Amino acid sequence: MLKIKIKTPNKIALHLPVPYTLLKTASSILASKRFRNQMHKWANQDLEQKHIPSTLFDTLLNKQLMNEIIRELGKHKGTVLVDARLHDGTEVIVKL
């Protein structure tokens, strides 16, 4: 389970547990052909000369690759992915 902790300077703490099944569902949506086509349209919307090829989205948003990454993340429990402290005192921690 992915654990996201956000602490603000005015003593508000937010803990968001994200199960791996939710990550797999999100990766399935991101890897769908319809979403990849829409991403390609959005990416090339403002570009006039250099267009981004659709094969880039096919390789980056590969469902099998995303599922393998999520599976490997599950094997490394307790690893801190993000530990950020902002100037205003806000802390963000993302842990496996």
HUKA-V753684 format. One line per field, one symbol per residue. ss: DSSP state (~ for helix, > for strand, _ for the rest). phi: phi as a letter, one per 30 degrees, with the letter a starting at -180 (. if undefined). psi: psi as a letter, one per 30 degrees, with the letter a starting at -180 (. if undefined). A space follows every 10 residues. Layout:
ss = ???
phi = ???
psi = ???
//
This chain:
ss = _>>>>>>___ __>>>>>>_~ ~~~~~~~~~~ __~~~~~~~~ ~~~~______ ___~~~~~~~ __~~~~~~~~ ~~~~_____> >>>>>_____ >>>>>_
phi = .dccbbbcdc hccbcbdcdd dddddddddd dddddddddd dddcdcdccc cddddddddd cddddddddd dddddcdjdd dbbcbdddjd cbbcbd
psi = kkkkkkklfh hkkkkjkjlf eeeeeeeeee fkeeeeeeee eeegefkeej kkkffeeeee hkeeeeeeee eeeffhkfkj ekjkklegfk kkkjk.
//
